[in-house]
């Protein structure tokens, strides 16, 4: 029986991906590396530090991964505060309220850093709906490792059989399934080149998983 929903953030609640992309490519320019589209796509759903470790190894950079993280976050913070196009994904606010009003426990499980999570939640007034928030940036392992969803289920105080994950990335879906949790793959226009084959259900609109349709 469904008791808790574990939400990814980027690409599910808010479309920050264009801002992340701009911030990453500004950082790539700063350290003079040429990152291909296929390499960039492979990072989707991962936390910033593991991505920067991969970049340092791949391009044999002199800079530390931590330096790259700081550069990327500097650019993202500026874009976040100055880009007026940032908005919630269509239908997700209604879905969050619908689940909350029907007594489901909501937990955020995002690879984003906690400062970025808090910025989004404050900007769109989402804290009142969620029991807990967890950042993959604070964990030892990043998606596709299942740790983040195992911990999110614990924060929900529900067995994983009573939980459902909503994800939009290959790595996130892999993480949910590795954790043994039912996973909905949200296929949005913002989530290109992602593999949804491991998801239990694939949707293109949040109306498809309103409480009345899945309870």
C-alpha positions, 0 to 999 in steps of 0.5 A, a space after each residue: 500500500 502506497 504510504 510515501 513518495 520520494 521525489 527527485 528535484 531537478 527535472 521532476 519538481 523544477 527545471 534547473 537543468 538549463 541553469 546547471 548546464 550553463 553553469 557547467 559549461 562556464 566552468 568547463 571554459 574556465 578550466 579549458 576543457 572540451 566536454 562532449 554532449 555524450 559525456 555531459 549526458 552521462 552525468 545526469 542525476 549525479 552529484 557535482 563532486 563525483 562529476 568533477 572527479 570524473 572530469 579531473 581524471 578524464 582530462 588529467 586536470 591540475 585543479 582539484 575536484 573541489 576547485 571545479 565544484 566551487 567554480 560550478 556552484 559560483 556560476 549556478 548561484 549567480 544564474 539562480 539568482 538572476 535567471 527569471 525563467 526558473 519555474 516549477 515543472 507543469 503539474 508538479 505543484 498540484 501533484 505535491 498538494 494532492 499527495 499531501 492532502 491525501 496523507 502521503 508522506 513526502 521526502 525529497 531525495 536529490 543529488 543537488 546540494 542542500 543550499 540549492 535544495 533550500 533555495 528552490 524550496 524557499 522560492 516556491 514555498 514547498 517545505 510545508 509539504 515535505 517531511 524531510 529532504 536529503 542531498 546526495 551531495 552529503 552522502 558517500 555514494 551518488 546515484 546510481 548507487 541506491 543509498 539516497 533512496 534507502 535513506 529517504 525511505 528511512 526518513 519517511 519511516 516506511 518500509 520500501 514496499 510502501 514507497 514510490 520514487 519519481 525520477 527523470 534520469 537513467 541514474 536516478 531510476 537505476 538507484 531507485 530499482 537498486 534500492 528495491 523501490 517502485 519507480 515512476 519514470 517522468 519523461 519530460 521534454 527537459 530529460 533528453 537521452 535518458 533510459 526509462 527501460 528500468 522504470 516500473 511505469 513511464 509517464 509524460 504528465 503528472 496527471 497520470 499519477 494523481 492519488 485517485 489513479 494510483 491509490 
